[in-house]
Amino acid sequence: MAKVPLYVRIERELRTRLAQAQPGDVVPAESVLAEEFGVARMTVRAALNALESDGLIERIQGRGTFVRQRPEPRAAGTLMSFQDQVRNWGRVPASRLVEAEVRAASPAEAAALQLTAAAPRVTSIVRVRLADDVPLAIEYACFPPHLSTLLDLDLETGSLHRALRERGLHPTLGSSTLTAQRAGSDGELLHVPADEPLLVETRLIVDQHSAPLEYTVSRYVGDRYDLHVTFDVQPPRTGEPR
């Protein structure tokens, strides 16, 4: 088993502390942390650089290093464009295009979008979604093949949902499934290790006519994105243990 670098172990310890801290709390100086962990300041700096790149801390010239405000959790039952959501946090949204094409549909995509052709195809758009240049997620979005004109848009600064509305198609209702998976090959694009756990949301959105419009798999870095879920508690059946 490969030995975990020292700066990574320090980074993990600091992550645990940051999870209990409040936005605006002061992060100890490099010299203080170096003395605490018994390492060189360069090692501590590498750990802090990783935390800063994940948006967990911010360094202010002449003032010090502080815990950064975490994004407000998105309500799992709310449909909002990524750009609007990030702007609501007071941060700057951006997208990095990875792939855009019309290609053969997978069985899951064909079933979700109710494609009945013998060899179904989808309009596929893959983007890394960022806030203040920090990668939050990689998004695999699929649309029916007749929406291939979406590929002509500016897919890095434009909003797909806005473009759909301009075409008379209004994203209206959605359903999603949440799972957890390893980052795998997406880790490089998200700037995390391959074994980093991701929150994976698979969702289907329909239009105002209840026709399938979008099937998307969004893979979020857990440290950078939160979902808020509200649920009902069902009483236990009579005679059964709770």
Secondary structure, 3 states (H helix, E strand, C coil): CCCCCHHHHHHHHHHHHHHHCCCCCEECCHHHHHHHHCCCHHHHHHHHHHHHHCCCEEEECCCEEEECCCCCCEECCCCCCHHHHHHHCCCCEEEEEEEEEEEECCHHHHHHCCCCCCCCEEEEEEEEEEECCEEEEEEEEEECHHHHHHHHCCCCCCCHHHHHHHCCCCCCEEEEEEEEEECHHHHHHHCCCCCCEEEEEEEEEECCCCCEEEEEEEEEEHHHCCEECCCCCCCCCCCCCC
